[in-house]
Amino acid sequence: MKIGFIGTGNIASAVVEGLCTAEPRPERIVLSPRNAEKAAALAAQFTEAEVATDNQGVVDACDWVMLAVRPPVAQEVLSALRFRPGQTIVSLIAAVSLDELKALVAPADTIIRAVPLPAVANHVGPTAIFPAHAEVEALFNRIGVAVAVDDEYRYNALCAVTATAAAQYALLGRMADWLAAKGVDGQDAARYLAAMGQALAADAAAKIDHGFDVLIDEVSTPGGMNEQILKTFREAGWFEPLEPALEAILDRHEGKA
Ligand SMILES: NC(=O)c1ccc[n+]([C@@H]2O[C@H](COP(=O)([O-])OP(=O)(O)OC[C@H]3O[C@@H](n4cnc5c(N)ncnc54)[C@H](OP(=O)(O)O)[C@@H]3O)[C@@H](O)[C@H]2O)c1
């Protein structure tokens, strides 16, 4: 399969790295020349990857085209390109709806939205997909976990929760600072907290059917220390800002803010 990328920035680089280090490897990756440095580095690193002379060269060479430019330039970049019937367009662009994309990439008729995270470079992390498409899901399952939905509002809701990544890192960062204040070596604290995060994620993945309340119960011995921390946070209203914050992000994905 020949996969083209319009926009060779951070997320395109992560997807290319993931695909070129997973099995089966893509037959060919064709990159748009911007960002020139990133495109050249990927072409030097992976034999499957090459840089086209321009964006139209990517579209002409590929049956699948991934769109990975930033939202403000999407309309200008895509409306300058000639797509063709039968092409599969996978848009990684946030906040540009399926209807808007249809108008921009016609007469290409298979259009899928997908939002991977940079960790797909290491074959981990979720990719939300809308609408469901078996081959696109299979592609992203090679480099993480694809979750497809058949409703754009739900897709945008999945996208919204990815915006909690910085806050989740901030929580780990505050624990690292606290450990450092207690004299724990910085590297040891970072390794410990990263491994703890991995353990929680692995447990959640292994027990998907249980639901998060069961996981909470499993680690919360009555009168125990996990229960004490959770109770402290709940009593302080620590989780209350989460839903309004997510609603505000969802509004941005829906183009309402
Ligand atoms: N980063 C993420 O975690 C993530 C995750 C999922 C989806 N996304 C979405 O993916 C898109 C790209 O995000 P990003 O973080 O990868 O941004 P980025 O690093 O800024 O990449 C965007 C790329 O588009 C290039 N570009 C600008 N104008 C262009 C043109 N006319 N033709 C071709 N390429 C052009 C830029 O090149 P120059 O550097 O030369 O300007 C840059 O390399 C966004 O729509 C974002 O919503 C991002």
The ligand as an SDF file (V2000), in Angstrom:
LIG
                    3D

 48 52  0  0  0  0  0  0  0  0999 V2000
    0.5610   16.5270   17.5100 N   0  0  0  0  0  0  0  0  0  0  0  0
   -0.3840   15.6910   17.8930 C   0  0  0  0  0  0  0  0  0  0  0  0
   -0.2930   15.0480   18.9490 O   0  0  0  0  0  0  0  0  0  0  0  0
   -1.5870   15.4390   17.0140 C   0  0  0  0  0  0  0  0  0  0  0  0
   -2.3420   14.2870   17.2420 C   0  0  0  0  0  0  0  0  0  0  0  0
   -3.4080   14.0070   16.3940 C   0  0  0  0  0  0  0  0  0  0  0  0
   -3.7390   14.8900   15.3750 C   0  0  0  0  0  0  0  0  0  0  0  0
   -3.0160   16.0360   15.2140 N   0  0  0  0  0  0  0  0  0  0  0  0
   -3.4050   16.9370   14.1120 C   0  0  0  0  0  0  0  0  0  0  0  0
   -2.4280   16.7800   13.1150 O   0  0  0  0  0  0  0  0  0  0  0  0
   -2.2360   18.0090   12.4480 C   0  0  0  0  0  0  0  0  0  0  0  0
   -0.7610   18.3350   12.4850 C   0  0  0  0  0  0  0  0  0  0  0  0
   -0.3590   18.4980   13.8230 O   0  0  0  0  0  0  0  0  0  0  0  0
    1.1900   18.4950   14.2090 P   0  0  0  0  0  0  0  0  0  0  0  0
    1.2460   18.5240   15.6750 O   0  0  0  0  0  0  0  0  0  0  0  0
    1.8860   17.4140   13.4740 O   0  0  0  0  0  0  0  0  0  0  0  0
    1.6060   19.9350   13.6450 O   0  0  0  0  0  0  0  0  0  0  0  0
    2.9940   20.3650   13.0100 P   0  0  0  0  0  0  0  0  0  0  0  0
    4.1180   19.6490   13.6750 O   0  0  0  0  0  0  0  0  0  0  0  0
    3.0210   21.8570   12.9910 O   0  0  0  0  0  0  0  0  0  0  0  0
    2.8840   19.8200   11.5240 O   0  0  0  0  0  0  0  0  0  0  0  0
    2.1730   20.4650   10.5150 C   0  0  0  0  0  0  0  0  0  0  0  0
    3.0250   20.3890    9.2870 C   0  0  0  0  0  0  0  0  0  0  0  0
    2.3190   20.9580    8.1860 O   0  0  0  0  0  0  0  0  0  0  0  0
    3.2920   21.5710    7.3540 C   0  0  0  0  0  0  0  0  0  0  0  0
    2.6820   22.4970    6.4330 N   0  0  0  0  0  0  0  0  0  0  0  0
    2.3360   23.7890    6.6150 C   0  0  0  0  0  0  0  0  0  0  0  0
    1.8520   24.3020    5.4790 N   0  0  0  0  0  0  0  0  0  0  0  0
    1.8890   23.3050    4.5560 C   0  0  0  0  0  0  0  0  0  0  0  0
    1.5490   23.2100    3.1840 C   0  0  0  0  0  0  0  0  0  0  0  0
    1.0530   24.2650    2.5090 N   0  0  0  0  0  0  0  0  0  0  0  0
    1.7150   22.0230    2.5600 N   0  0  0  0  0  0  0  0  0  0  0  0
    2.2100   20.9500    3.2200 C   0  0  0  0  0  0  0  0  0  0  0  0
    2.5750   20.9980    4.5050 N   0  0  0  0  0  0  0  0  0  0  0  0
    2.4130   22.1510    5.1630 C   0  0  0  0  0  0  0  0  0  0  0  0
    4.2100   22.2500    8.3470 C   0  0  0  0  0  0  0  0  0  0  0  0
    5.4290   22.5720    7.7150 O   0  0  0  0  0  0  0  0  0  0  0  0
    6.3420   23.7920    8.2320 P   0  0  0  0  0  0  0  0  0  0  0  0
    6.9500   23.3050    9.5180 O   0  0  0  0  0  0  0  0  0  0  0  0
    7.3150   23.9700    7.1350 O   0  0  0  0  0  0  0  0  0  0  0  0
    5.4200   24.9640    8.4350 O   0  0  0  0  0  0  0  0  0  0  0  0
    4.3540   21.1780    9.4030 C   0  0  0  0  0  0  0  0  0  0  0  0
    5.4080   20.3050    9.1100 O   0  0  0  0  0  0  0  0  0  0  0  0
   -3.1010   19.0460   13.1420 C   0  0  0  0  0  0  0  0  0  0  0  0
   -4.2570   19.2740   12.3770 O   0  0  0  0  0  0  0  0  0  0  0  0
   -3.4420   18.4120   14.4600 C   0  0  0  0  0  0  0  0  0  0  0  0
   -4.7590   18.7780   14.8500 O   0  0  0  0  0  0  0  0  0  0  0  0
   -1.9240   16.3080   15.9850 C   0  0  0  0  0  0  0  0  0  0  0  0
  1  2  1  0
  2  3  2  0
  2  4  1  0
  4  5  1  0
  4 48  2  0
  5  6  2  0
  6  7  1  0
  7  8  2  0
  8  9  1  0
  8 48  1  0
  9 10  1  0
  9 46  1  0
 10 11  1  0
 11 12  1  0
 11 44  1  0
 12 13  1  0
 13 14  1  0
 14 15  2  0
 14 16  1  0
 14 17  1  0
 17 18  1  0
 18 19  2  0
 18 20  1  0
 18 21  1  0
 21 22  1  0
 22 23  1  0
 23 24  1  0
 23 42  1  0
 24 25  1  0
 25 26  1  0
 25 36  1  0
 26 27  1  0
 26 35  1  0
 27 28  2  0
 28 29  1  0
 29 30  1  0
 29 35  2  0
 30 31  1  0
 30 32  2  0
 32 33  1  0
 33 34  2  0
 34 35  1  0
 36 37  1  0
 36 42  1  0
 37 38  1  0
 38 39  2  0
 38 40  1  0
 38 41  1  0
 42 43  1  0
 44 45  1  0
 44 46  1  0
 46 47  1  0
M  CHG  2   8   1  16  -1
M  END
$$$$
